[in-house]
C-alpha cells in the first residue's frame, strides 16, 4: 500500500476518534449542566430575564416555585430592584450600566430559603454587591422574615447579636478596616440588622452586606448560628 493511502487512513481514523471524544465530552457537559439546573426541580424552576438596552444590561436568574405566596414575594422584590436600578441610570453616561442577580437555595425541615446575590454598576465610584433573602414556611404557607423569626425563637435577636459580635470582632477585615463603633451598631439586637438570613441544614445563616458592619472595602460577611443554640418557643407562647 502506498504511503499516501496509509496517511489518509490514519488521518481518517484519528478524525473519527477525535469526533467521538468531543461529542461525548460535550454530551457529558450538557447533561451535567442540566442535572445541576434541575436538581431541585421539585421545589423550583430556574427563570431568566434579560434586557439589553442601549444604556444598560439586565441579567436576572430567579426561582419560580409552586407556592404562589412565595412567587409574589420574589417577583415584588425583583421588580423593586429593577425599578430602582433603571431610575439610577444616567443617560448622559457613555458606558452601559449593569444589573446581575443570581441566587442560592437552602432548606431545613419544612423551610426553604433563597439568598439573592445582587450585583449592580450604575457608574458610581465602585460596583455594588448585596444579598437579600426570602424564607418560606411550607407547612404554614407563609413568608418567614425576621419579625416572624422572633415569634418562633426566644430571645433570638439578643443571641444573634452576641454571636455576630463575637464572631466578627476577630475577623481580619473587620479589625483592619472597621471600627468598634460601626461593628457594635451593625450587630445591635434590632430587626433591621438581622433581616437577611436563611435556614440551612444545621444553622441559621445571617448575611451582613457591605456597609452593614464595616466599610465597603472590608466586603460582606456571614455568621452561622446553630439551631441547637436557640430555644424554640412552644405553641402556647
Secondary structure, DSSP 8 states (H G I E B T S, - for coil): --HHHHHHHHHHHHHHHHHHHHHHHHHHHHHHHHHHHHTTTTTEEEEEEEEE-SSEEEEEEEEEES-HHHHHHHHHHHHHHHHHHHHH--TT-SS-EEEEEEEEEEEETTEEEEEEEEEEE-SSSS-EEEEEEEEEETTTTEE--HHHHHHHEETHHHHHHHHHHHHHTT-HHHHHH--HHHHHHHTSSSTGGG--EEE-SSEEEEEE-TTTSS-GGG--EEEEEEGGGSEE--TT-
